[in-house]
Amino acid sequence: MRIIRFPRSRTNSIDVLLEHANEVPDPRTIDRYGKRRKLRFSVNGRTLTITRTDKDEESYWYYSFNLRLYCPSDDIPAFSSTVYLYHGLGGDECAPKDVTEVNFHPSVTTIKDGDFKDCTSLVRIKIPDTITLIEQYAFKGCHSLRSIRFSLNLQHIERAAFYGCRSLEAVFLPPTDSQIGYRAFMYCGSLRFINGYDRLSPRLQNNVAMHKVCFGTSVNRQTIQECIVTHGTACATKVDNQKMTALHILCANPHVTGDAIRAYLQLAPEAAEQEDSKGMTPFQYLCRNDVSFLDESNFSSLMTLWYGCMPPQTERTGKKRKIIG
């Protein structure tokens, strides 16, 4: 794949010389406004002609933009209108506002200033471990963003990077000494917990031993078992100031493994039915998490174990408890 930059033009069409006659253009432009552009492509020999077909704009190209071209040997993606491949081009790139899924090019190490600002359809995002810096306002106003898998090599989140992400529920920062900028999580009204940064809000304070273990990005079966040995099984059923057991935290953790959950359920099965202050069970948090083992065949055995921990009826309602929300 290669990216071609186009400057402004006084005409409504631009010619491009292809390196290969069978190169495939991505119809979605990369530009600083994040707006979908309507384009028509035609090929004559090795000349690609790009023509604007927007009806509501001027006939000429009054802005610069970038275009991706794929060779047949490339892994050519489906050109979905809501799946975006981010290249980190800075002032020349802004994600489309209707994006719902983001993939990162392997060369990206920084998420630039405001590149995902006001992407209100973005619900979850996985930030790869190549990313070390998230610049200011990068995700400002992403009102629907609910969960983030942060890079394990993240070093700095700049000021107001997640300002106004009002649906964001949890932040699991990597074990690196990440610097958090001023108001990085300001006006994140749904944020219930954040590991390692209790000073940000009294609501996020948590001093329960098992909770701290389940906050970790390297939590696994062994760390859970060691905590039980050290502090006793009672630490697995204690609740914090949000009425959350550590199993709630574990199931919301984007780094969780199926083995870690199995270990927890085997040691403290009663935690499976605990509801937090929002009336949510741990399994409901897991269903909202975006972890790979949910799609694996061995997840069925975990579900069988989970259902075995859940009583079929409750005295309070006399009805079957719903654990998938």
matplotlib code that plots the C-alpha trace (Angstrom):
import matplotlib.pyplot as plt

x = [0.0, 1.1, -0.3, -0.4, -0.8, -2.8, -2.6, -5.4, -6.6, -8.7, -10.3, -12.7, -10.5, -7.0, -4.8, -2.5, 0.2, -0.2, 2.9, 1.0, -1.9, -3.9, -3.5, -6.8, -7.7, -9.4, -12.5, -12.3, -9.9, -7.8, -8.1, -8.1, -11.8, -12.9, -15.7, -16.8, -15.9, -17.9, -15.4, -15.5, -12.5, -11.6, -8.5, -7.0, -3.8, -1.8, -3.5, -6.1, -8.5, -10.2, -13.3, -15.3, -19.0, -20.1, -23.3, -23.1, -19.6, -17.6, -16.4, -12.7, -10.5, -10.1, -8.4, -5.5, -6.1, -4.4, -5.4, -4.5, -3.6, -3.3, -1.4, -2.9, -0.3, -1.5, -4.1, -6.9, -9.5, -13.2, -13.8, -16.5, -17.8, -17.4, -14.1, -11.2, -7.4, -5.5, -2.0, -1.2, -0.6, -1.2, -2.7, -3.5, -5.7, -8.9, -11.0, -14.5, -17.1, -19.3, -16.4, -17.3, -14.1, -10.5, -7.4, -4.0, -1.2, 1.9, 4.0, 1.9, 3.4, 1.4, -2.3, -2.3, -4.1, -7.8, -7.7, -10.7, -12.5, -16.3, -16.4, -19.6, -20.3, -17.1, -18.0, -14.7, -11.2, -8.0, -4.9, -1.9, 1.3, 3.2, 1.5, 3.5, 1.7, -1.9, -1.9, -4.3, -7.9, -7.3, -10.7, -12.4, -16.2, -16.4, -19.7, -20.3, -16.8, -17.3, -14.1, -10.5, -7.7, -4.6, -1.2, 1.1, 3.9, 1.9, 4.0, 1.9, -1.7, -1.8, -4.3, -8.0, -7.3, -10.6, -12.4, -16.2, -16.1, -19.2, -19.9, -16.4, -16.7, -13.3, -9.6, -7.0, -3.6, -0.5, 2.2, 4.5, 4.7, 2.3, 2.0, -1.6, -2.2, -4.4, -8.1, -7.4, -10.6, -12.6, -16.4, -16.2, -19.4, -19.7, -16.1, -16.3, -12.7, -9.2, -6.2, -3.3, -4.8, -7.2, -6.3, -8.4, -11.7, -13.0, -15.4, -12.4, -10.8, -10.3, -8.2, -9.5, -6.6, -8.3, -9.6, -6.0, -5.0, -7.9, -7.0, -3.6, -2.9, -1.0, -3.7, -3.9, -4.8, -1.7, -2.0, -5.6, -4.7, -1.8, -4.0, -6.5, -3.6, -2.4, -5.7, -8.2, -11.3, -13.1, -11.2, -12.9, -16.4, -15.8, -17.3, -15.9, -17.7, -19.4, -20.7, -18.4, -16.6, -13.2, -14.9, -16.7, -13.3, -11.8, -14.6, -14.3, -10.5, -9.6, -6.5, -8.5, -8.1, -10.6, -8.3, -8.3, -12.1, -12.3, -9.9, -12.0, -15.3, -13.8, -12.5, -15.5, -18.6, -20.9, -19.4, -21.0, -24.4, -23.4, -24.9, -23.1, -24.6, -25.9, -27.5, -25.0, -23.5, -19.9, -21.0, -22.7, -19.4, -17.7, -20.3, -19.5, -15.8, -14.0, -11.7, -10.5, -11.4, -15.2, -15.0, -13.1, -14.7, -13.5, -15.6, -18.6, -17.0, -16.5, -20.2, -21.2, -19.1, -20.7, -24.2, -23.4, -22.5, -25.7, -28.8, -31.8, -34.1, -33.8, -35.9, -36.3, -38.0, -38.8, -37.7, -34.7, -31.9, -30.8, -27.0, -26.6, -27.6]
y = [0.0, 3.6, 6.9, 9.8, 13.4, 15.7, 19.5, 21.9, 22.0, 24.5, 21.6, 18.9, 16.1, 14.9, 12.4, 10.0, 7.8, 4.3, 2.3, -0.8, -1.0, -3.0, -0.9, -0.5, 3.0, 3.2, 5.4, 7.0, 10.0, 10.9, 14.6, 17.0, 17.4, 13.8, 14.3, 11.6, 12.7, 11.5, 10.4, 8.7, 6.7, 5.8, 4.1, 4.6, 2.5, 3.4, 6.8, 7.0, 9.9, 11.0, 13.2, 14.9, 14.2, 16.2, 18.2, 20.5, 21.9, 23.9, 22.1, 22.5, 20.9, 23.7, 21.4, 18.9, 15.3, 11.8, 8.7, 5.1, 2.8, -1.0, -3.5, -7.0, -8.4, -6.2, -7.3, -5.2, -4.4, -4.2, -0.5, -0.1, 3.3, 2.8, 0.9, 3.2, 2.6, 5.2, 6.3, 9.1, 11.8, 14.6, 17.8, 16.0, 13.3, 13.2, 10.1, 10.2, 11.2, 8.1, 5.6, 2.6, 0.6, 1.7, -0.2, 1.2, 1.0, -0.7, 2.5, 4.6, 5.5, 8.6, 9.4, 13.0, 16.1, 15.9, 13.1, 11.3, 14.3, 14.1, 10.5, 10.0, 6.5, 5.0, 2.6, 0.8, 1.0, -1.2, 0.9, -1.3, -1.6, 0.4, 3.6, 5.5, 8.9, 10.1, 13.9, 16.5, 16.3, 13.1, 11.6, 14.7, 14.5, 10.8, 10.5, 6.8, 5.6, 3.0, 1.0, 1.4, -1.2, 1.0, 0.3, -1.5, 0.8, 4.0, 6.8, 9.9, 11.0, 14.7, 17.3, 16.8, 13.7, 12.1, 15.2, 14.8, 11.0, 10.7, 7.0, 5.9, 3.5, 2.2, 3.0, 0.3, 2.0, 0.0, -0.7, 1.9, 5.3, 6.9, 10.7, 11.9, 15.4, 18.1, 17.3, 14.2, 12.5, 15.7, 15.4, 11.6, 11.3, 7.5, 6.8, 4.4, 3.3, 4.0, 2.0, 3.7, 7.2, 7.3, 10.9, 11.9, 11.4, 10.2, 7.9, 5.9, 5.0, 1.4, -0.4, -4.0, -6.4, -8.5, -5.4, -4.2, -7.5, -7.5, -4.0, -5.2, -5.6, -8.8, -10.4, -14.2, -17.4, -17.4, -13.8, -14.5, -17.7, -16.0, -13.3, -15.8, -17.6, -14.3, -12.6, -15.5, -16.2, -13.3, -10.8, -12.3, -11.4, -8.0, -4.9, -1.4, 1.9, 1.1, -2.2, -3.9, -7.2, -7.7, -10.0, -7.0, -5.3, -8.4, -8.8, -5.2, -5.5, -5.6, -7.7, -10.5, -14.1, -16.9, -18.8, -15.9, -15.8, -19.6, -19.4, -16.7, -18.6, -21.8, -20.0, -17.7, -18.8, -16.6, -13.5, -14.4, -13.2, -10.0, -6.8, -3.5, -0.1, 0.1, -3.3, -5.0, -8.5, -9.3, -11.2, -8.2, -6.3, -9.3, -9.2, -5.5, -6.2, -6.7, -9.6, -12.3, -15.4, -14.5, -15.8, -19.0, -22.4, -22.9, -20.0, -22.4, -24.2, -21.0, -20.1, -23.5, -22.9, -19.4, -20.6, -23.2, -20.4, -18.5, -19.6, -20.3, -18.2, -15.4, -15.0, -11.3, -11.6, -15.3, -15.1, -16.3, -13.8, -12.3, -12.3, -11.1, -7.4]
z = [0.0, -0.7, 0.2, -2.3, -1.2, -3.4, -3.1, -3.9, -7.5, -9.5, -11.4, -10.2, -11.4, -10.8, -12.8, -11.0, -12.6, -11.2, -10.4, -11.4, -13.9, -11.4, -8.3, -6.4, -4.9, -1.6, -2.3, 1.1, 1.2, 4.1, 5.0, 7.9, 8.1, 8.5, 6.0, 3.4, -0.1, -3.1, -5.8, -9.1, -10.4, -13.9, -15.3, -18.8, -19.1, -16.1, -15.5, -12.7, -12.9, -9.7, -10.1, -7.4, -7.5, -4.5, -5.2, -2.3, -2.8, -5.3, -8.4, -7.6, -4.9, -2.4, 0.2, 0.2, 0.8, 0.8, -1.0, -0.4, -3.3, -2.9, -4.9, -5.6, -3.3, -0.4, 2.1, 0.6, 3.2, 2.6, 1.9, 4.7, 5.4, 9.1, 9.4, 9.3, 8.9, 10.8, 9.5, 12.0, 9.4, 11.8, 10.4, 7.1, 8.7, 10.7, 11.2, 9.7, 12.2, 11.6, 12.2, 14.4, 14.2, 13.9, 12.8, 13.2, 10.6, 12.1, 11.6, 13.9, 17.3, 18.1, 17.9, 16.8, 18.1, 17.6, 15.0, 16.5, 17.9, 17.9, 16.5, 18.3, 16.8, 18.2, 21.0, 21.8, 20.6, 20.8, 20.9, 19.8, 21.7, 19.1, 20.4, 23.0, 22.9, 22.7, 22.0, 23.3, 22.3, 20.4, 21.4, 22.7, 22.5, 21.6, 23.5, 22.8, 23.6, 26.4, 26.6, 25.6, 25.4, 26.0, 24.6, 27.1, 26.0, 26.5, 28.0, 27.9, 27.6, 26.9, 28.2, 27.5, 25.3, 26.4, 27.4, 27.4, 26.7, 28.9, 28.3, 29.3, 32.2, 33.0, 32.4, 32.6, 32.3, 31.5, 34.1, 32.6, 34.4, 32.0, 32.4, 32.5, 31.2, 32.7, 32.4, 30.3, 31.6, 32.4, 32.0, 31.8, 33.9, 33.7, 34.6, 37.6, 38.1, 36.9, 38.0, 39.7, 39.7, 42.7, 43.2, 40.1, 41.9, 45.3, 43.3, 42.0, 45.3, 45.9, 48.6, 48.3, 47.6, 44.9, 43.2, 42.8, 41.3, 38.8, 37.7, 36.4, 32.7, 33.5, 35.6, 35.2, 37.0, 39.0, 40.3, 41.4, 43.2, 44.9, 46.2, 47.6, 49.4, 50.9, 51.8, 52.0, 49.9, 51.6, 49.4, 46.3, 47.5, 49.1, 47.4, 46.9, 47.1, 43.8, 45.2, 42.7, 43.5, 42.0, 39.5, 38.0, 37.6, 36.0, 33.5, 32.4, 32.1, 28.3, 29.2, 30.9, 29.9, 30.1, 32.5, 34.9, 35.1, 35.5, 38.4, 40.1, 39.6, 41.0, 44.1, 44.7, 42.7, 44.8, 43.2, 39.8, 40.9, 42.7, 41.3, 41.5, 42.2, 38.6, 38.9, 36.6, 37.1, 36.2, 33.2, 31.8, 31.9, 30.1, 27.4, 26.8, 26.8, 23.5, 24.3, 21.8, 23.8, 23.6, 20.0, 20.8, 21.1, 24.7, 25.8, 25.9, 28.8, 30.7, 30.1, 31.5, 34.6, 34.9, 34.6, 37.2, 39.6, 39.0, 40.9, 38.6, 40.7, 43.3, 46.4, 45.6, 42.3, 41.9, 38.3, 36.4, 36.6, 33.3, 33.1, 29.5, 29.2]

ax = plt.figure().add_subplot(projection="3d")
ax.plot(x, y, z, "-o")
ax.set_aspect("equal")
plt.show()
